[in-house]
Amino acid sequence: MTTELPKARLKRELRRLYHSMDFVSRHPVLRDGHRRGQGTKLAEIYQQLGLAWEFLGLRCRHWDGYGRVAEGKQACRICGKIRGADERWLLLPREGRKVIGRKSVPTSGKVFPKQKTARLLSDAIVFHGAKLSVEVQNAYCSSLPGFDQDITIAADRMVRLTEDDIVCSLDASLISVELRGRRPKRGLPYSAFLWELPRKRLKAFPVMLEYDRRGRFVGITIFKPARSRTMRRPRLSTQQSLNR
Ligand SMILES: [Zn+2]
């Protein structure tokens, strides 16, 4: 195992890559019109080295800061990434903490004319079989069928976790748990506050409320109904079946 620091190692790898890119780009074949076939091959190799550069750059934490380059832009002194440019890929460590993005919240008190311009983030990940999505938006105007006037959709941050047929959603004002397999086929389910329901009905609900000494609500536990509790074997994809 190497004891070299990630920064030093990356710098060395990038230096080697830059040498290879220089070697290819300055190759005499590229100036020789008669050997066009080889030139095409070299151009392709240059493209592939560019891809390697992109992937190596994902390991860079831009430790040495940015330097000025053309057109008033700034580029990382190590990997050459332009400051603020979009990145197409993410790099995560296999072991340890995996972080993607920072906590994003609505940024404006303004009501935007369209959902598209109000949207700040809409992203999702499937992580070992559980799906997590995050949407963040500023307020925007929307027309709803059956309403004459536009309504304002509030600024919000919505987080949704889906595991099998159970969906847990959180937004600025609600925490909700939905058992998708039990939803009515048509229309919405009934809903009521606890105190509105008769004890007989409550006894059928597998729900436990948690509260502190002062009677403040601190949490809720829901026992999974039998159907959701069964651990279904994951279906193998065609590729996995072939590898068996
Ligand atoms: Zn960098």
Residues whose N, C-alpha, C, O or C-beta is under 5 A from the ligand:
A	BS01	ZN	C60 R61 H62 C76 I78 C79 G80 K81
